[in-house]
Each structure stands twice: as structure tokens, then as C-alpha cells.
């Protein structure tokens, strides 16, 4: 995105975890492919020194979950991302003009 970078405040997740009892882990941000959900107790969320920490077990027999596990095992998928809504933001430039 041409030098565009997002920085997320280290406290950004604190109120979200307190005020959102129903966070979902989705495959490819697809609401039809739920892997786990905090309201059902299958998704664990916490905040540590690095940021948001999450964990879940892929349900047995879940076809897209099985595909995810194979791709993780083979090293084809090595990252994850999260969706969010920006409530407050600011813009600035670094020394390189980005």
C-alpha cells in the first residue's frame, strides 16, 4: 500500500476482551467458516506483552478446518490476521515520508 503501515496500540485489545463476549475465529475472514467461538468456550483469547493471543482446537471432521491443519503442517500457511473496526485513529509521517 505504498508505505502505509498500521500500528495498533498495545492496550487496544483490553476493552474488546472485556466487552465482547462473542468473538469468532474464522477461516479466511469468512463468517460461514467458523473455526471456534468465545461464547461457546471453544476460542481462548488473552493479551500478553506482544499483543493478542488466541488459541483453539480445530473441531474434528470440519472439512475446512482439516484443510487448514494440512496447510499449516506443510508450511503453506504461516500467518494469520484479524478483523477489526477502528474507533479512533491518527495519521502521521515517518522520516522517509511514509
Secondary structure, DSSP 8 states (H G I E B T S, - for coil): -TT------TTHHHHHHHH-S--EEEETTEEEEEEEEGGGT-EEEEE-SSSEEEEE---TT-HHHHHHHHHHHTTS----------SS------TT--
